[in-house]
Amino acid sequence: MKRMSRKEWLKGCARGGVLAGLIGFCAVLVSRKEKFECSSQCGKCSKFNDGQCGLGLK
């Protein structure tokens, strides 16, 4: 088994850090979704869809 160099180890750590950051960012976006309320400000709610939010927000 080949021994991993310091450069390869640092690359792996950087990739893992970026991946963890993306997962965390997505988790924040998903958790914030339910805090929004549908209103006429976004323009997606209209009389054509019975006042339902076109973005699927509550």
Backbone as JSON Lines, residues from 0, in Angstrom:
{"i":0,"aa":"M","n":[0.85,-1.18,0.0],"ca":[0.0,0.0,0.0],"c":[0.89,1.24,0.0]}
{"i":1,"aa":"K","n":[0.59,2.15,-0.95],"ca":[1.38,3.36,-1.09],"c":[1.06,4.34,0.03]}
{"i":2,"aa":"R","n":[2.09,4.95,0.57],"ca":[1.92,5.92,1.63],"c":[1.46,7.26,1.03]}
{"i":3,"aa":"M","n":[0.5,7.91,1.66],"ca":[-0.06,9.16,1.16],"c":[0.88,10.32,1.5]}
{"i":4,"aa":"S","n":[1.14,11.17,0.51],"ca":[2.01,12.32,0.73],"c":[1.23,13.43,1.46]}
{"i":5,"aa":"R","n":[1.95,14.37,1.98],"ca":[1.33,15.49,2.69],"c":[0.42,16.28,1.75]}
{"i":6,"aa":"K","n":[0.87,16.47,0.53],"ca":[0.1,17.22,-0.46],"c":[-1.23,16.52,-0.76]}
{"i":7,"aa":"E","n":[-1.2,15.21,-0.93],"ca":[-2.43,14.45,-1.2],"c":[-3.36,14.5,0.0]}
{"i":8,"aa":"W","n":[-2.79,14.43,1.2],"ca":[-3.6,14.47,2.41],"c":[-4.3,15.83,2.53]}
{"i":9,"aa":"L","n":[-3.58,16.92,2.26],"ca":[-4.17,18.24,2.32],"c":[-5.25,18.44,1.27]}
{"i":10,"aa":"K","n":[-5.04,17.88,0.08],"ca":[-6.07,17.94,-0.96],"c":[-7.34,17.24,-0.49]}
{"i":11,"aa":"G","n":[-7.18,16.08,0.1],"ca":[-8.33,15.33,0.6],"c":[-9.07,16.09,1.69]}
{"i":12,"aa":"C","n":[-8.32,16.72,2.59],"ca":[-8.95,17.51,3.65],"c":[-9.7,18.71,3.08]}
{"i":13,"aa":"A","n":[-9.13,19.36,2.09],"ca":[-9.78,20.51,1.47],"c":[-11.06,20.08,0.77]}
{"i":14,"aa":"R","n":[-11.01,18.98,0.06],"ca":[-12.22,18.48,-0.61],"c":[-13.3,18.13,0.4]}
{"i":15,"aa":"G","n":[-12.9,17.5,1.49],"ca":[-13.86,17.16,2.54],"c":[-14.47,18.4,3.17]}
{"i":16,"aa":"G","n":[-13.65,19.42,3.37],"ca":[-14.15,20.66,3.95],"c":[-15.14,21.36,3.05]}
{"i":17,"aa":"V","n":[-14.85,21.4,1.76],"ca":[-15.77,22.0,0.8],"c":[-17.08,21.22,0.76]}
{"i":18,"aa":"L","n":[-16.99,19.92,0.75],"ca":[-18.19,19.08,0.73],"c":[-19.03,19.3,1.99]}
{"i":19,"aa":"A","n":[-18.38,19.36,3.14],"ca":[-19.11,19.59,4.39],"c":[-19.77,20.97,4.38]}
{"i":20,"aa":"G","n":[-19.1,21.96,3.83],"ca":[-19.68,23.3,3.73],"c":[-20.9,23.33,2.83]}
{"i":21,"aa":"L","n":[-20.84,22.65,1.7],"ca":[-21.99,22.59,0.79],"c":[-23.18,21.89,1.44]}
{"i":22,"aa":"I","n":[-22.91,20.82,2.14],"ca":[-23.98,20.09,2.82],"c":[-24.62,20.98,3.89]}
{"i":23,"aa":"G","n":[-23.8,21.69,4.64],"ca":[-24.31,22.59,5.66],"c":[-25.14,23.71,5.07]}
{"i":24,"aa":"F","n":[-24.67,24.28,3.96],"ca":[-25.4,25.36,3.29],"c":[-26.76,24.87,2.81]}
{"i":25,"aa":"C","n":[-26.79,23.69,2.21],"ca":[-28.06,23.12,1.74],"c":[-29.01,22.84,2.91]}
{"i":26,"aa":"A","n":[-28.47,22.38,4.02],"ca":[-29.3,22.1,5.2],"c":[-29.93,23.39,5.73]}
{"i":27,"aa":"V","n":[-29.19,24.48,5.7],"ca":[-29.74,25.77,6.15],"c":[-30.86,26.21,5.21]}
{"i":28,"aa":"L","n":[-30.66,26.07,3.92],"ca":[-31.7,26.46,2.97],"c":[-32.97,25.64,3.14]}
{"i":29,"aa":"V","n":[-32.82,24.35,3.35],"ca":[-33.99,23.48,3.52],"c":[-34.72,23.81,4.82]}
{"i":30,"aa":"S","n":[-33.99,24.07,5.87],"ca":[-34.64,24.36,7.15],"c":[-35.34,25.71,7.15]}
{"i":31,"aa":"R","n":[-34.89,26.65,6.34],"ca":[-35.5,27.98,6.27],"c":[-36.77,27.97,5.43]}
{"i":32,"aa":"K","n":[-36.97,26.98,4.6],"ca":[-38.1,26.96,3.67],"c":[-39.44,27.09,4.4]}
{"i":33,"aa":"E","n":[-39.59,26.45,5.52],"ca":[-40.87,26.44,6.2],"c":[-41.15,27.72,6.99]}
{"i":34,"aa":"K","n":[-40.21,28.63,7.06],"ca":[-40.4,29.86,7.81],"c":[-41.01,30.97,6.95]}
{"i":35,"aa":"F","n":[-41.12,30.75,5.65],"ca":[-41.68,31.75,4.76],"c":[-43.19,31.58,4.67]}
{"i":36,"aa":"E","n":[-43.87,32.68,4.48],"ca":[-45.31,32.63,4.28],"c":[-45.62,33.15,2.88]}
{"i":37,"aa":"C","n":[-46.59,32.56,2.27],"ca":[-46.99,32.96,0.93],"c":[-47.66,34.33,0.98]}
{"i":38,"aa":"S","n":[-47.24,35.2,0.1],"ca":[-47.84,36.53,0.02],"c":[-47.82,36.98,-1.44]}
{"i":39,"aa":"S","n":[-48.45,38.08,-1.7],"ca":[-48.5,38.57,-3.07],"c":[-47.21,39.27,-3.48]}
{"i":40,"aa":"Q","n":[-46.26,39.41,-2.59],"ca":[-45.01,40.12,-2.88],"c":[-44.16,39.4,-3.92]}
{"i":41,"aa":"C","n":[-44.14,38.1,-3.89],"ca":[-43.29,37.36,-4.83],"c":[-43.94,37.26,-6.22]}
{"i":42,"aa":"G","n":[-45.26,37.41,-6.29],"ca":[-45.95,37.37,-7.57],"c":[-46.26,35.96,-8.05]}
{"i":43,"aa":"K","n":[-45.94,34.95,-7.29],"ca":[-46.22,33.58,-7.7],"c":[-47.63,33.14,-7.3]}
{"i":44,"aa":"C","n":[-48.22,33.8,-6.31],"ca":[-49.58,33.47,-5.9],"c":[-50.53,34.3,-6.75]}
{"i":45,"aa":"S","n":[-51.45,33.66,-7.37],"ca":[-52.37,34.41,-8.23],"c":[-53.75,33.8,-8.18]}
{"i":46,"aa":"K","n":[-54.68,34.52,-8.78],"ca":[-56.06,34.03,-8.83],"c":[-56.2,32.82,-9.74]}
{"i":47,"aa":"F","n":[-55.21,32.58,-10.6],"ca":[-55.28,31.46,-11.53],"c":[-54.96,30.11,-10.88]}
{"i":48,"aa":"N","n":[-54.28,30.14,-9.75],"ca":[-53.97,28.86,-9.07],"c":[-54.61,28.82,-7.69]}
{"i":49,"aa":"D","n":[-55.79,29.42,-7.55],"ca":[-56.59,29.4,-6.31],"c":[-55.83,29.94,-5.11]}
{"i":50,"aa":"G","n":[-54.93,30.88,-5.3],"ca":[-54.2,31.5,-4.2],"c":[-53.11,30.62,-3.62]}
{"i":51,"aa":"Q","n":[-52.85,29.49,-4.24],"ca":[-51.8,28.61,-3.74],"c":[-50.44,29.15,-4.15]}
{"i":52,"aa":"C","n":[-49.5,28.96,-3.31],"ca":[-48.15,29.46,-3.59],"c":[-47.52,28.61,-4.69]}
{"i":53,"aa":"G","n":[-47.03,29.27,-5.75],"ca":[-46.39,28.58,-6.86],"c":[-45.03,28.02,-6.51]}
{"i":54,"aa":"L","n":[-44.46,28.46,-5.36],"ca":[-43.16,27.96,-4.93],"c":[-43.3,26.78,-3.97]}
{"i":55,"aa":"G","n":[-44.51,26.44,-3.59],"ca":[-44.73,25.33,-2.67],"c":[-44.49,25.72,-1.22]}
{"i":56,"aa":"L","n":[-44.48,27.01,-0.93],"ca":[-44.27,27.48,0.43],"c":[-45.58,27.53,1.18]}
{"i":57,"aa":"K","n":[-45.5,27.45,2.48],"ca":[-46.71,27.48,3.3],"c":[-47.13,28.9,3.58]}
